[in-house]
Amino acid sequence: MMDDAIGRVRAEPSTIAAKSEWTLGGDLRVNRIGYGAMKLTGWPMGKRPDKDTALAILRRTVELGINHIDTSNYYASGGMAANELIRTALYPYPDDLVIVTKVSALIEGHDILLPAHAQRGLTPEGLRRGVEANLRSLGIDRLDVVNLRLGDGGHMPVEAALETLMALRAEGLIRHLGISNVTATQFARARTVADVVCVQNLYNIEARADDPLVDACARAGIAYVPFLPLGGGYQPLTGRHLITVAGRRGATVSQVALAWLLARSPNILLNPGTSSLAHLEQNLAAGHLQLTDDDLAELEA
């Protein structure tokens, strides 16, 4: 049940999800608002909740109808690991829960401290190790979706990396493949060798360089998943237009920014992360915020 102001939502179990769905790879139906688990660990730096709060947040996501969680084995710091938290909180997993993981030049969380030339995740051996680490830490036999993230170190061409992951898919370890942190050229090259079901790139209402790629994905029936949908930790979204629309609609700036992404294109899926139960419910309430044409015109001016 919701108060008149979106920002004061009080949710009942399973009543807040996204305002629509998307099907990944033709067989994994997900609500368009999911959850990103990275903030539960404080990785690569920053605050994190205590373990009991982290577990409560994950359990609440499922109660509220979320069936799409973004994670990775290397989201781990100071004894808090996202995959292990997910397993502790949710295993055995609900039948409709889709867990999206990623592999990159990093395999373990502390690898981020290594110089780029020492990060070995973008090799055939490293990619296998990354996939197997995700399987092991989540306690499953097959990963629903694995995103290949580029740009974190290593020089393996996108085609070669995807061919390695396709071999692991042929072994039954992966169901679908996605790509992350890629250019439009890398996106086009990736599609020559693999069926890509999602792209995860930087995008939000104030960082719109990927507008053409969002549209290209929509035309191809590929999901687009923005990372930093609410801006970065040191550069939160603060545009005057956001503040004005939020005040007019009785919503938070974050809710307006998320609602704009949902309105931007039907192939956009969201996985905002939070270490707060209250913010979790507020983020999900954005799925009920219907922006008007006037709102959209002001936001995009």
N, C-alpha and C positions, 0 to 999 in steps of 0.2 A: 504494500500500500504506500502511496506517495502523498506528501504534503503538497500544497499549491506550488511551493518553490522547489524546483528540481534539486537545488543544492541541499535541501533538508530531507532527502529521501530516507525513508525507513522501510527497508525491503523485507518481504517475506520470502522464505525459501522457494527457489525455482520460479520466482515471478519476474526477476530482472535478468535478462540476457541481452542479446542484441535485438535490433528491430527487424532483422532479416537474417538469412542464412546464406552460406556459400558452400559449394561442394568442391573439395580439393581432389584433383585427380580423378574425378568422376565417381568416387565411392566413399569419400570421407566428408560427411555433412557436418559443418560447424557453424555455431553462432558467430556473427561478425565481430563481436567483442569477446576477446579472450583475455588471457592473463600472462604477463611476462615475469618469470621467476627470478631474474637476476638480482633485483633489489633485496631479495630475502637474504642474500649472502654478503652484501657489502663489497662485492667484487666489481671492478678492480680496486676501488677505494670508496670509502664513504660509510655512512651509518647503516646499520641493519637492525632488525628487531631481534629480540631473544628467540630462542628456539621454539618455546611454547606458542609465542605470538605468530611466528612463521607458519607453524603447523596449523594453527587456527585459521589463518588467512587462506591457506590452500584448501582446507576443508570447506570454508565458507564459499570459495569460488564455485565449487561443485554444487553446493546447496542453492546457490543463486542462478544456476543454469549454465555456467561456463563449461564448455566442453572442448576447449582449445587452449593448451598451455605451451608457452615457448620457453625452452630451457637449453642448457648444454652442460656436458660433463665439466667443462673448465670454468663454469660459474661456481667458484669455490674459493673461500678465503677464511682464515682464522678458525678452521674447524666447522664452518657452515658450508655445505655443498647443496646446490639447488636440486640435483637429481635425487640425492639421498633424502632431502626433506620431502620431495614429492612422493617418493616411495613410502616413507614412513607415514605420511598423512593420508595417502589415497589408495595404497595397494591393499587388496586386489582392486584394480582400476575399474571404474564404471565402463560398461560396454561401449558407450558412445564417446568416451574421452579420447581426444586426439592429442598426442604429445609430439610436438615439433622440436627437434634438436638441431644442433649445428656442429660442423667440424671446420677446422681452419688450420692456420699455422700453429695455433695453440692446441695442446692436448690436455695439460693440467693447468689449473689456475695460476700457479706461480710461474708458468712459462712466459707470462707477459713481462717478467723482469729480465728475461734473456735478450741479448741483442738479436736483431732480426735474422742474422745469418745462422744463429744457433737454434731457431725455432723450427722444429722438424715435422710439423703436422702436415705440411703440404708436400708430402711424398707418398708414394704408394703404401709404404709401410706405416707412415704416420697417419694416413687417412684410415687405414684398417684399425690401428690402435685407437683412434678417436671414436670410430663406430663401435668397436668392442667395449670401450670404456663406458659409452653411453648405455649400451645394452646391459652391461654388468651393473652399473649403478642404479639404473631404473628397474632392474629385475625382470626384464622382458626378453623375448626371443627375436622380435622384429621391431624396428623403429618405424613409426607411421610416416614421418617425413624427416629427411635430413637435408638441411641447408648447407651448401658449400659456401663458406664465407671467404672472400678474397680480400687482399689489401692489408693483412695483418703481418706480413712477412712471407718469405719464400717466393719462388718465381715459377711455380708450376703452372703451365697454361691451363686455362679453364677447361679446354677439351680433354686434356690428359687427366685432370683431376676428376672430371665427371665420368670418364671411362673407367677409372678405378672404382668409383662409387657404383657405377652400373654393374660391374663385376660382383661387388658385394651384394647388390640387389638380386643378381642372378643366383646367389647363394642363399637367398631368402632372409637376409639380415635387414633389408630396407624395403619399404613399400613404395615410397615416392621420393622424388628429388626436387629440391629447390636451390636457389642461388641467393647470395647476400652480398651487399656492399659492392655491386657491380656497375660498370658503365653500360651505356646502351650498346656499345660495340661488343662487350663481353656477353651481354644478354643475347644478342643475335648469334654469336658464335656458339654459345651454350646450346641454343635450340637446334643447331645442326647435328648435335650428337646425342641429345637426351630430351626426354619429355619432361619439361620443367613445369611444376604445378604451382610454384609461388616464387616471388621475388621479394626480398627483405632489404630495403634501402632506407637511407635517411630521407625523411619527408614529413613536413607538417605545414601548417597554414603560413608560417613565416620562412619556410625553407622549401621552395617549390621548383628547384632546378629539375626535378624528376618529372615534371608535368607530362612531357612527351612519353616517358616510359610508363607512367601510370596508364595512359591511354593505349599504348601499344599492348600492354598486358591485358587490358580490358577487351580489346579486339580479339586477342588470342585465347580468351577464356582462362587467363592465368591470374591467380590472386596476387595482389600487391599488399605487402605488410610493412607499414612504415615503422622504422625504429626512431626513437626520440619523437613520438607523436606529440609530446607536450614540451618539446624543447630539451636542451641539455641541462645538466645539473647546475651549471653556472650561468646559463642563459635561458631561463624560463620564458615562456611566452608572455609578453607584457604589452602587446600592441593596443593602442587606444581603441581601435575598432572592436577588439575582443572584449575589452572592459565595458564599452558602451552597450554592446549586444547582451553581454552577461547581465548587466544591471537591468536592462529592459525586460529580459526574460526570467529574472529571478533565479539565475543559474550561476555556476562558478565559471571562471575563465577556462579552466580545464575542460569542463563539460561542453562549453561552446566549441572549443578547439577539436574535441573528439567528435562532436555532432557534425562539424563541418567536414571532417574526413569521411564520415559515413555518407554524407550527402554528396561528396565530391565525385565518387564513382562506386557502383555497386560491387566492384571486385576488390575494394579495399577492406582488409581485415585488420582489426586492432588488437594489440596485446600490451596495453599499458601496465607497467609494473608499479607496485606500491608496497610499502611496509606497514601500512595502516589499514585496519579493517574499515574505518569510516571512509577513507579515500577510495577503497575498493568499491564500496556501494555507490559512492558519488560518481566514480568513473562509469560504472555500469548503467547508472541512471541516464547517462548521456544518450543511450540508445532510445530513450523515450522523448528526447528533446527534438521537436520538429521545427527546424529553422524555416522561416518564411522567405519568400523571394527577396523581400526588403532586407532581411537579415543577411542573406547570402551576398546581395549586392554591396552592402556596407562592408562586410568582411573581406570581400575581394577587391574593394576599391583601391 
